[in-house]
Amino acid sequence: MMRKKGAVLAGLAAAMIAGTSVYADAAPASSKPIAVYLDGRQLQTEVQPLNVGGTVLVPMRGLFERQGAKLAWDNATKMLKATKGGTTLTYRIGEHTANLNGQALEVTVPGQISGGYSLVPLRFVSEALGSEVAWQPDAHTVRITSKVSLETSIRWGVNLRSKPDSASDATSLGMLAAGQKVHVIREVNALWLEVETENHQTGYISAKPKYTDYASVSLADMQADELISYGKKFLGTPYEFGASPDQTKTFDCSSFVKRVYEDVLSVELPRVSYDQAKAGKEVSLSDLRKGDLLFFSARGLDIGHVGIYMGNNQILHTYSKELGVHVEAFDGQWKKRFVTARRIL
């Protein structure tokens, strides 16, 4: 098995090196701008593709991410690490050698920094990620056909939009039905994901948990910030036991938590804290992060109070007519009365 894997990598290495030199012969230096198309859509780069002796260099981030790779970049060392499925490519800008799954490969024309951007050899990178590259000399165009990993499932029908918002000028590109799969290109912000469909259509969909099974620590962190920011808008709002969750003039602890989660992320939590403590998954105190729900004993009940953990040992909650919605330290009586923590995001 190891011998077969080594042979495959060796073959890929030879093909990539050979492909690079063929491309150099086929794409002579010219002042005419080079157009790059990825899966039929023109790749918009921050700076113009650079032709170095017939090898095209382009800004790295869009090239990697558009082909389904996750990119890690160390600015101090100018080292990049790209992962896609079982493929890992590491490369330091300026060097003539890259590492693909533990095997050293020659980079005929090294990457470089230009105009403040890190540029990498287009063919070398694309073929390392499993894509096919074709040069059209008459049109002065490079066409990349990628193999996209569709890792995210649609849970609930969602619009694919032309922009990351639901405003009237954000055109709907179609509906993605439950069960379809997409590749997440990037997290735009707490509420939007840029995605690519199985037919290579790109656009934006809601990042709210009800729509997809996509999850990451970075997205959860951004969404927690949104929850907390929205919740703090109600600081001082009066406490009323049994307050209706259909209004925001008064809250009790669970109606407040329910309203915040529903308004920001369309997450529908149960009405009372006892039932809310069954949602999501349990987390330990040592593993708490922003946005987690904290549950406490109260009024003689095993679970009778809930608050939102804000990070830095702070709770956003309400239980007092004098204080209303407020921020309080997670210590003293709250540590003594703590029962469980649940992660919804």
C-alpha positions, 0 to 999 in steps of 0.5 A: 500500500505504501509503495502504491501511494509513493508511486502515485505521488511520484507520478503526480510530482512528475506530471506537475513539473512537466505540466509547469514546463509545458505551460511555460512554453505555451504561454510566452511573455506578453504585455496583454493581460491574462484572464483566469477562469475557474469553473467558467467564472472569471477569477477576480484577483486583487492585482493582475496575474503576473507572467514570469517567463511564461509562468503565471503567478496570481494572488494566493488566497483566492486561488486556494479558497476558490478551489476548496482549500483551507489556507493558513498563512504565516506572515512572519515566515511567508509560509503557507499551508493549504489543506483540501481533503487528504492533500496538504501543500506547504510552501514558503514564498520565494523558494524553489521547493514545495512539500506535497503530502510529505514529498518535496516538489520542484517549483520552477518559478517561485512565488513572490511578493508583489504590490503587497500580495503574495503571488503563487504559480497558478498551474503548480498550485491548481494541479496540486489541489487536483484541478485541471489547467488549460491555456488558451493562447489566442484568448490569452486565458487560463481555464481551471476546472476544479474538483470541489469537495462538497462538505456542507449539507443544506438542512432547510431550503435557502436562497443562493444570493448574489450578495451577502444580504437579503436586501432587494438589490441582492438577486436570488440566484435560485433556491438550494433545497434540503439535502443538497451539498455545497462547499463553503468558500469562506465565512463572510461574517456571522450571518453569511457564507460564501458557497459553491454548488455542485454545478460550480455556481457561487453565491451567498447563503445564510449562516444561521444554523437552521439552514446548513450543518456547517459549523466552525469555532470562528463562525460560532465566535462571530455569532456569539458576538452578534447575540451578545451585542443584540442582547445588550441593547435591552440592558435595563429592560424590566424583569417580569416573571412569565413575560411573553416572548412575543414582546420586548418591553419586559423579560424573564430569564428564559423569554430573554434568552429565547428572544435573543437567539430567535431574533439573531440566529432564528434558533427556536428555543423552548419557552422555559429554562428547564426545557432549554437545558435540554437543547444543544449539547452539554459543555464543562465549565473549563470549556465554556465559550461566548454564547453558551447558556448557563443554567442554575437552580432557583425558586426551589427548582433544580433548574429555574434560571438561565443566562448567556455566557459572555466570556471573561467570566460574565453573564448576560441575564435578567432576574431582578425587577431592580436591575432588569437585563444586566451583566453580572460576574459569574461567581459567588452565588452563581457558581454555587447554584450552577447546574449545567451549561449547554452549547447551542452554536 
